[in-house]
Amino acid sequence: MLGAIAGDIIGSRFETDPVKSRDFALFAPECTYTDDAVLSVAVAESLLEGRPCD
């Protein structure tokens, strides 16, 4: 879960301008959470608390 959210935040700045290099800072000032991270947290919370995903 943490890896998925961290990867989403790290990759957020490359959604509109992709790069092929592996030489970049992981957590840059341009990085932010996205709707995918929010949805991942919401689904995990629902599953852990035993609530249905309606």
Order of alpha helices (4+ residues) and beta strands (2+ residues): alpha-alpha
